[in-house]
Amino acid sequence: MKREYYSDTIKNFLKSSIDEVYGKIAQGSDFPVELSQRSAWLEEIDILRRVLAPHDGAVYFEYSIPRMGERIDVVLIIGSVIFVLEFKTGAKEFTATAIDQVTDYALDLKNFHETSHAPLIAPVLIATRASGVLPIISMTPQNDRLLRPVRTNTEQLDEVIKNVLAFSGGEPIDWYEWRSGRYSPSAPKTCLSW
């Protein structure tokens, strides 16, 4: 079963046109695509095309979290890091609800997706129109290879990715192996919370 609406290597993602990527995402959707969702996906694709050029890895749009019945906007596998990206297109601030959302997605992967237990997971909340943002990269108190949610805007996303990669260390993730990991919502490795 395919968990995401779209996935590919970053290299192939960058070679594809915005329309090609959007078309594959829309085809993967189980529901009619509303105009607001279309606009959000197009903006996300455009943003990522600008920031992913120096990186190798894989990109997944609308990655399913079965236990929650929700989808992560974008998962990036770059180097030794799993990036969980939650976009709030047009947003100027970081709401508590959005911070909780990206945190829950990261915790769910860490606890219930077998190939996400060991790597560093970086939840990143992108309020695309926020200003005066100072992204902070820090581990959770449990020192469990999970970062606290990083808040950023469109302009700083590139630096956030670079800084998290510099912070992470560790062996590169085999994205092909990662994507084949089992999701076990009834048998968590550990139960983590903040």
ZADO-1210 file (C-alpha; in nm, 4 decimals, padded with zeros to 6 digits):
<atoms>
<atom x="00.0000" y="00.0000" z="00.0000" code="MET" pos="1"/>
<atom x="00.1350" y="00.3404" z="-00.0959" code="LYS" pos="2"/>
<atom x="00.1388" y="00.5708" z="00.2066" code="ARG" pos="3"/>
<atom x="00.1961" y="00.8965" z="00.0216" code="GLU" pos="4"/>
<atom x="00.0356" y="01.0806" z="-00.2682" code="TYR" pos="5"/>
<atom x="00.3748" y="01.1457" z="-00.4281" code="TYR" pos="6"/>
<atom x="00.7289" y="01.0270" z="-00.3662" code="SER" pos="7"/>
<atom x="01.0538" y="01.0420" z="-00.5573" code="ASP" pos="8"/>
<atom x="01.4193" y="01.1177" z="-00.5169" code="THR" pos="9"/>
<atom x="01.4995" y="01.4837" z="-00.4649" code="ILE" pos="10"/>
<atom x="01.6946" y="01.4724" z="-00.7924" code="LYS" pos="11"/>
<atom x="01.3893" y="01.3544" z="-00.9890" code="ASN" pos="12"/>
<atom x="01.1609" y="01.5947" z="-00.8025" code="PHE" pos="13"/>
<atom x="01.3813" y="01.8846" z="-00.9099" code="LEU" pos="14"/>
<atom x="01.3916" y="01.7618" z="-01.2723" code="LYS" pos="15"/>
<atom x="01.0112" y="01.7423" z="-01.2901" code="SER" pos="16"/>
<atom x="00.8002" y="02.0458" z="-01.3662" code="SER" pos="17"/>
<atom x="00.5737" y="02.1941" z="-01.1002" code="ILE" pos="18"/>
<atom x="00.2730" y="02.0768" z="-01.3046" code="ASP" pos="19"/>
<atom x="00.4064" y="01.7183" z="-01.3240" code="GLU" pos="20"/>
<atom x="00.4584" y="01.6995" z="-00.9486" code="VAL" pos="21"/>
<atom x="00.1244" y="01.8625" z="-00.8749" code="TYR" pos="22"/>
<atom x="-00.0494" y="01.6230" z="-01.1153" code="GLY" pos="23"/>
<atom x="00.0936" y="01.3185" z="-00.9383" code="LYS" pos="24"/>
<atom x="-00.0041" y="01.4546" z="-00.5960" code="ILE" pos="25"/>
<atom x="-00.3587" y="01.5287" z="-00.7157" code="ALA" pos="26"/>
<atom x="-00.3886" y="01.1818" z="-00.8730" code="GLN" pos="27"/>
<atom x="-00.2882" y="01.0256" z="-00.5421" code="GLY" pos="28"/>
<atom x="-00.5617" y="01.2078" z="-00.3525" code="SER" pos="29"/>
<atom x="-00.8688" y="01.0102" z="-00.2488" code="ASP" pos="30"/>
<atom x="-01.0858" y="01.3230" z="-00.2616" code="PHE" pos="31"/>
<atom x="-01.1645" y="01.5989" z="-00.5116" code="PRO" pos="32"/>
<atom x="-00.8951" y="01.8669" z="-00.4846" code="VAL" pos="33"/>
<atom x="-01.0325" y="02.2017" z="-00.3693" code="GLU" pos="34"/>
<atom x="-00.8822" y="02.5272" z="-00.4954" code="LEU" pos="35"/>
<atom x="-00.7275" y="02.6103" z="-00.1554" code="SER" pos="36"/>
<atom x="-00.5534" y="02.2695" z="-00.1430" code="GLN" pos="37"/>
<atom x="-00.4322" y="02.3089" z="-00.5016" code="ARG" pos="38"/>
<atom x="-00.2837" y="02.6494" z="-00.4183" code="SER" pos="39"/>
<atom x="-00.1157" y="02.5111" z="-00.1050" code="ALA" pos="40"/>
<atom x="00.0436" y="02.2192" z="-00.2926" code="TRP" pos="41"/>
<atom x="00.1684" y="02.4453" z="-00.5706" code="LEU" pos="42"/>
<atom x="00.3249" y="02.6819" z="-00.3169" code="GLU" pos="43"/>
<atom x="00.4863" y="02.3925" z="-00.1254" code="GLU" pos="44"/>
<atom x="00.6306" y="02.2487" z="-00.4481" code="ILE" pos="45"/>
<atom x="00.7691" y="02.5901" z="-00.5465" code="ASP" pos="46"/>
<atom x="00.9268" y="02.6467" z="-00.2040" code="ILE" pos="47"/>
<atom x="01.0894" y="02.3035" z="-00.1976" code="LEU" pos="48"/>
<atom x="01.2248" y="02.3388" z="-00.5502" code="ARG" pos="49"/>
<atom x="01.4130" y="02.6479" z="-00.4288" code="ARG" pos="50"/>
<atom x="01.5605" y="02.4908" z="-00.1137" code="VAL" pos="51"/>
<atom x="01.6340" y="02.1278" z="-00.2090" code="LEU" pos="52"/>
<atom x="01.8804" y="02.1839" z="-00.4965" code="ALA" pos="53"/>
<atom x="02.1950" y="02.1226" z="-00.2857" code="PRO" pos="54"/>
<atom x="02.0583" y="01.8024" z="-00.1274" code="HIS" pos="55"/>
<atom x="02.0270" y="01.4339" z="-00.2114" code="ASP" pos="56"/>
<atom x="01.7581" y="01.2141" z="-00.0663" code="GLY" pos="57"/>
<atom x="01.3853" y="01.1588" z="-00.1072" code="ALA" pos="58"/>
<atom x="01.0665" y="01.3625" z="-00.0825" code="VAL" pos="59"/>
<atom x="00.7179" y="01.2408" z="00.0148" code="TYR" pos="60"/>
<atom x="00.4051" y="01.4563" z="-00.0176" code="PHE" pos="61"/>
<atom x="00.0973" y="01.3839" z="00.1943" code="GLU" pos="62"/>
<atom x="00.2505" y="01.0966" z="00.3911" code="TYR" pos="63"/>
<atom x="-00.0169" y="00.8972" z="00.5754" code="SER" pos="64"/>
<atom x="-00.0273" y="00.8639" z="00.9541" code="ILE" pos="65"/>
<atom x="-00.2817" y="00.5803" z="00.9839" code="PRO" pos="66"/>
<atom x="-00.3182" y="00.5906" z="01.3622" code="ARG" pos="67"/>
<atom x="-00.4194" y="00.9559" z="01.3468" code="MET" pos="68"/>
<atom x="-00.6089" y="00.9396" z="01.0174" code="GLY" pos="69"/>
<atom x="-00.4062" y="01.2376" z="00.8952" code="GLU" pos="70"/>
<atom x="-00.1275" y="01.3178" z="00.6511" code="ARG" pos="71"/>
<atom x="00.2065" y="01.4905" z="00.6912" code="ILE" pos="72"/>
<atom x="00.2414" y="01.7677" z="00.4317" code="ASP" pos="73"/>
<atom x="00.5957" y="01.6650" z="00.3396" code="VAL" pos="74"/>
<atom x="00.8526" y="01.4169" z="00.4672" code="VAL" pos="75"/>
<atom x="01.2118" y="01.4681" z="00.3529" code="LEU" pos="76"/>
<atom x="01.4834" y="01.2074" z="00.3958" code="ILE" pos="77"/>
<atom x="01.8152" y="01.3905" z="00.3691" code="ILE" pos="78"/>
<atom x="02.1423" y="01.2563" z="00.5060" code="GLY" pos="79"/>
<atom x="02.0807" y="01.1139" z="00.8529" code="SER" pos="80"/>
<atom x="01.7613" y="01.3140" z="00.9169" code="VAL" pos="81"/>
<atom x="01.3888" y="01.2624" z="00.8707" code="ILE" pos="82"/>
<atom x="01.2330" y="01.6064" z="00.8247" code="PHE" pos="83"/>
<atom x="00.8614" y="01.6330" z="00.9042" code="VAL" pos="84"/>
<atom x="00.7399" y="01.9513" z="00.7339" code="LEU" pos="85"/>
<atom x="00.4063" y="02.1112" z="00.8139" code="GLU" pos="86"/>
<atom x="00.3285" y="02.4093" z="00.5901" code="PHE" pos="87"/>
<atom x="00.0875" y="02.6821" z="00.6889" code="LYS" pos="88"/>
<atom x="00.0662" y="02.8697" z="00.3602" code="THR" pos="89"/>
<atom x="-00.0181" y="03.2347" z="00.4044" code="GLY" pos="90"/>
<atom x="00.0207" y="03.2157" z="00.7845" code="ALA" pos="91"/>
<atom x="00.2023" y="03.4949" z="00.9675" code="LYS" pos="92"/>
<atom x="00.2236" y="03.3265" z="01.3075" code="GLU" pos="93"/>
<atom x="00.2792" y="02.9898" z="01.4707" code="PHE" pos="94"/>
<atom x="-00.0348" y="02.8714" z="01.6454" code="THR" pos="95"/>
<atom x="-00.0298" y="02.6258" z="01.9345" code="ALA" pos="96"/>
<atom x="-00.2502" y="02.3937" z="01.7282" code="THR" pos="97"/>
<atom x="-00.0004" y="02.3891" z="01.4400" code="ALA" pos="98"/>
<atom x="00.2931" y="02.3286" z="01.6775" code="ILE" pos="99"/>
<atom x="00.1035" y="02.0392" z="01.8374" code="ASP" pos="100"/>
<atom x="00.0210" y="01.9013" z="01.4925" code="GLN" pos="101"/>
<atom x="00.3814" y="01.8821" z="01.3688" code="VAL" pos="102"/>
<atom x="00.4925" y="01.7504" z="01.7098" code="THR" pos="103"/>
<atom x="00.2319" y="01.4728" z="01.7015" code="ASP" pos="104"/>
<atom x="00.3361" y="01.3717" z="01.3501" code="TYR" pos="105"/>
<atom x="00.7024" y="01.3459" z="01.4527" code="ALA" pos="106"/>
<atom x="00.6191" y="01.1509" z="01.7693" code="LEU" pos="107"/>
<atom x="00.3990" y="00.9150" z="01.5717" code="ASP" pos="108"/>
<atom x="00.6794" y="00.8341" z="01.3270" code="LEU" pos="109"/>
<atom x="00.9320" y="00.7951" z="01.6091" code="LYS" pos="110"/>
<atom x="00.7105" y="00.5577" z="01.8067" code="ASN" pos="111"/>
<atom x="00.5156" y="00.3625" z="01.5460" code="PHE" pos="112"/>
<atom x="00.7130" y="00.3522" z="01.2187" code="HIS" pos="113"/>
<atom x="00.9866" y="00.0914" z="01.2566" code="GLU" pos="114"/>
<atom x="01.2483" y="00.2537" z="01.0317" code="THR" pos="115"/>
<atom x="01.1964" y="00.5902" z="01.2040" code="SER" pos="116"/>
<atom x="01.2875" y="00.4728" z="01.5566" code="HIS" pos="117"/>
<atom x="01.6634" y="00.5372" z="01.5381" code="ALA" pos="118"/>
<atom x="01.7220" y="00.8343" z="01.3017" code="PRO" pos="119"/>
<atom x="01.7022" y="01.1968" z="01.4074" code="LEU" pos="120"/>
<atom x="01.3559" y="01.3388" z="01.3388" code="ILE" pos="121"/>
<atom x="01.3184" y="01.7120" z="01.2844" code="ALA" pos="122"/>
<atom x="00.9618" y="01.8485" z="01.2994" code="PRO" pos="123"/>
<atom x="00.9551" y="02.1802" z="01.1118" code="VAL" pos="124"/>
<atom x="00.6616" y="02.4205" z="01.1101" code="LEU" pos="125"/>
<atom x="00.6665" y="02.6657" z="00.8196" code="ILE" pos="126"/>
<atom x="00.4436" y="02.9731" z="00.8514" code="ALA" pos="127"/>
<atom x="00.5155" y="03.0995" z="00.5031" code="THR" pos="128"/>
<atom x="00.4457" y="03.4689" z="00.5703" code="ARG" pos="129"/>
<atom x="00.5893" y="03.4942" z="00.9224" code="ALA" pos="130"/>
<atom x="00.8491" y="03.7639" z="00.9847" code="SER" pos="131"/>
<atom x="01.1114" y="03.8160" z="01.2526" code="GLY" pos="132"/>
<atom x="01.1542" y="03.4413" z="01.3035" code="VAL" pos="133"/>
<atom x="01.4570" y="03.3034" z="01.4862" code="LEU" pos="134"/>
<atom x="01.4638" y="02.9252" z="01.4256" code="PRO" pos="135"/>
<atom x="01.5998" y="02.7316" z="01.7237" code="ILE" pos="136"/>
<atom x="01.7357" y="02.3797" z="01.6862" code="ILE" pos="137"/>
<atom x="01.7391" y="02.1771" z="02.0066" code="SER" pos="138"/>
<atom x="01.6794" y="01.8221" z="02.1262" code="MET" pos="139"/>
<atom x="01.3889" y="01.7189" z="02.3430" code="THR" pos="140"/>
<atom x="01.4697" y="01.6687" z="02.7135" code="PRO" pos="141"/>
<atom x="01.4501" y="01.2909" z="02.6620" code="GLN" pos="142"/>
<atom x="01.7576" y="01.3043" z="02.4339" code="ASN" pos="143"/>
<atom x="01.5724" y="01.0598" z="02.2077" code="ASP" pos="144"/>
<atom x="01.6924" y="01.1762" z="01.8633" code="ARG" pos="145"/>
<atom x="01.3840" y="01.3937" z="01.8293" code="LEU" pos="146"/>
<atom x="01.4124" y="01.7696" z="01.7923" code="LEU" pos="147"/>
<atom x="01.1763" y="02.0206" z="01.9435" code="ARG" pos="148"/>
<atom x="00.9585" y="02.1721" z="01.6691" code="PRO" pos="149"/>
<atom x="01.1575" y="02.4191" z="01.4620" code="VAL" pos="150"/>
<atom x="00.9603" y="02.7295" z="01.3620" code="ARG" pos="151"/>
<atom x="01.0570" y="02.8978" z="01.0389" code="THR" pos="152"/>
<atom x="00.9308" y="03.0874" z="00.7368" code="ASN" pos="153"/>
<atom x="00.9903" y="03.0357" z="00.3659" code="THR" pos="154"/>
<atom x="01.3075" y="03.2463" z="00.3511" code="GLU" pos="155"/>
<atom x="01.4812" y="03.0602" z="00.6333" code="GLN" pos="156"/>
<atom x="01.3809" y="02.7032" z="00.5460" code="LEU" pos="157"/>
<atom x="01.7024" y="02.6474" z="00.3501" code="ASP" pos="158"/>
<atom x="01.9152" y="02.7486" z="00.6515" code="GLU" pos="159"/>
<atom x="01.7044" y="02.5368" z="00.8869" code="VAL" pos="160"/>
<atom x="01.7655" y="02.2257" z="00.6740" code="ILE" pos="161"/>
<atom x="02.1395" y="02.2969" z="00.6534" code="LYS" pos="162"/>
<atom x="02.1675" y="02.3657" z="01.0276" code="ASN" pos="163"/>
<atom x="01.9743" y="02.0521" z="01.1259" code="VAL" pos="164"/>
<atom x="02.1966" y="01.8424" z="00.8987" code="LEU" pos="165"/>
<atom x="02.5084" y="01.9965" z="01.0557" code="ALA" pos="166"/>
<atom x="02.3624" y="01.9296" z="01.4028" code="PHE" pos="167"/>
<atom x="02.2617" y="01.5695" z="01.3343" code="SER" pos="168"/>
<atom x="02.5630" y="01.3523" z="01.2633" code="GLY" pos="169"/>
<atom x="02.5022" y="00.9817" z="01.2109" code="GLY" pos="170"/>
<atom x="02.4841" y="00.7499" z="00.9144" code="GLU" pos="171"/>
<atom x="02.2815" y="00.8485" z="00.6071" code="PRO" pos="172"/>
<atom x="01.9353" y="00.6955" z="00.5893" code="ILE" pos="173"/>
<atom x="01.8694" y="00.4536" z="00.3041" code="ASP" pos="174"/>
<atom x="01.5450" y="00.6117" z="00.1834" code="TRP" pos="175"/>
<atom x="01.4428" y="00.2963" z="-00.0031" code="TYR" pos="176"/>
<atom x="01.4751" y="00.0924" z="00.3156" code="GLU" pos="177"/>
<atom x="01.3029" y="00.3669" z="00.5178" code="TRP" pos="178"/>
<atom x="00.9959" y="00.3685" z="00.2945" code="ARG" pos="179"/>
<atom x="00.9531" y="-00.0090" z="00.3343" code="SER" pos="180"/>
<atom x="00.9399" y="00.0168" z="00.7159" code="GLY" pos="181"/>
<atom x="00.6305" y="-00.1247" z="00.8823" code="ARG" pos="182"/>
<atom x="00.3860" y="00.0985" z="01.0627" code="TYR" pos="183"/>
<atom x="00.2721" y="-00.0646" z="01.3885" code="SER" pos="184"/>
<atom x="00.0209" y="00.1602" z="01.5670" code="PRO" pos="185"/>
<atom x="-00.0497" y="-00.0962" z="01.8389" code="SER" pos="186"/>
<atom x="00.3095" y="-00.1781" z="01.9307" code="ALA" pos="187"/>
<atom x="00.5141" y="00.1354" z="02.0028" code="PRO" pos="188"/>
<atom x="00.8861" y="00.1118" z="02.0709" code="LYS" pos="189"/>
<atom x="00.8478" y="00.3589" z="02.3534" code="THR" pos="190"/>
<atom x="00.5793" y="00.6027" z="02.4472" code="CYS" pos="191"/>
<atom x="00.7221" y="00.9514" z="02.4374" code="LEU" pos="192"/>
<atom x="00.5670" y="01.2819" z="02.5272" code="SER" pos="193"/>
<atom x="00.6816" y="01.6290" z="02.6185" code="TRP" pos="194"/>
</atoms>
